[in-house]
Amino acid sequence: MSRELIAYIVAVIVAALLPEFGGYPIFLMKIMCYALFACAFNLLLGYAGLLSFGHAAFLGVAAYACGQSLAVWGWSTLSGLLFGTAAAALLGLVFGALSVRRSGIYFAMITLALAQMLYFFFLQAPFTGGEDGLHGIPRGTLFGLDLNKDINLYYVVLGIFVIGYAIIRRTVYSPFGQVLKAIRENEPRMVSLGYDTDHFKLLAFVISATLAGLAGATKSLVFVSASLSDATWHMSGMVILMTLIGGMGTLTGPILGAIIIVALENKVGEFGRFMTSLTGIDWFRTLGESVTIVIGLIFITCVMAFRRGIVGEWLHYRERRAASRPAPVQESTNVSAAEKS
């Protein structure tokens, strides 16, 4: 058994035990939803080299589709999750077909424009609830588990995250993933070798959109609502921030980035109140109202000091350390007959 597999098993066990040691299930589920969203985005940006400014569209459409199917149509929980994920996959196919033939800033602007069109549709469509959002989404049951109990839903969300992460990891290390990396590094050379690069980029876009949709559908179950904020450009920027802070092009970097961003959004206010009580300085009370500024400062710090992201810098450091070690001296195996005797 490899060290990497052991590390994954230990991480899953620790995550499963967190609620038993005082972890708040809703907060932990929020982290996992955003971590899956960031990992899906990283598949597109970190491995295919495509920067999408409209990835929140897939998170939002899956949340609304899942919520509509559960709250209005009365579908089962599993059917709602699959329907939301399928809606994101179909939207990803449409968005991808319209955008993958462009690259760089042109690709980014096309995805942003398409996502904004969808945002204004959600804003005006009657079934979304407009700015109020879609509320009262029933969690129902899944495989006999009552999802109205947070602890049951927590383990379902953990299982969904593990499955999504495993799909991403398998994709990255597959021949398809190696082709994506080659396209990212030198697309003209891949074209000259006979690869249909647009086809590979479209497939990567659809896979990324599908997994982002899975995160969105799961999030709608966690918060029993689908809000307009899930489909805003701000959410698209947030997932880019998670990926860059954690480490673009690494498997675990987006997870760390999601943990940092979600923790800052939810815990900065508490930290400010603690510092006020500790130091008596009232300025710390304003930290809860300045989360965006704090996140921006962290992003600037990462850009200046950790250009590969936190995990990326750590992996780079390990590679340099391994390269600097002297090669082991191999002793000669040719022993004379006299020495043997």
Helices and strands as residue ranges (DSSP letters): H 3-17, G 18-21, H 25-42, I 43-47, H 48-48, H 56-71, H 77-99, H 104-124, G 126-128, G 130-132, E 134-135, E 141-142, E 145-146, H 150-173, H 175-185, H 187-192, H 197-222, E 225-226, G 228-231, H 233-246, H 253-279, G 282-289, H 291-305, H 309-324, H 337-340
